[in-house]
Amino acid sequence: MKENVFDVLMYLFENYMDGGPELSTDQKQLTVELAEAGFRKGEIRKAFRWLEGLAASRSRQETDPVRAHPAALRHYTGAEARKLNAECRGFLLFIEASGVLDAHARELVIERVMALDLEEISVEQLKWVLLMVLGNQTGQEHAQALLEDLVFDGVQGYLH
């Protein structure tokens, strides 16, 4: 089996964070369960670090909100542009322009994408990262519901 950290995160999201059983705070037990499901321990550790980074970003948000001018345009670094291709960047722009994502949440999404051990991500993977980030923030239930419609219904029509 050749899973990566993203596959572990998807498994956790689908089985523990999206209305399933509560995510266990006992990482040892959860590691055993994930290993039994076929994931390698190294990838499991990376997934836990990724989730810890997500939790840390939530606490930073509460103390350091991003204040972006409504007409501001996000410029991507070379590394960000390589990992987030034009289609992904267009989707982020579409989601932000639609009001589903604010500037701070966009920055959290980009931070969490950059923390993934992948060279490039697809729009489908980006949608799942968006769901995980919005699901970790309080007061984002409406935005998360709109994004779930995009993810699960496969709505197209955003800019490239």
Buried (B, 14 or more C-beta within 10 A) or exposed (E): EEBBBBBBBBBBBEBBBEEEEEEEEEBEEBBEBBEEEEBBEEBBBBBBEBBEBBEEBBEEBEEEEEEBEEEEEBEBEEEBEEBBBEBBBBBBBBBBEEEBBBBBBBBBBBBBBBBBEBEEBEBEBBBBBBBBBBBBBEEBEEBBEBBBEBBEEEEEEBEE
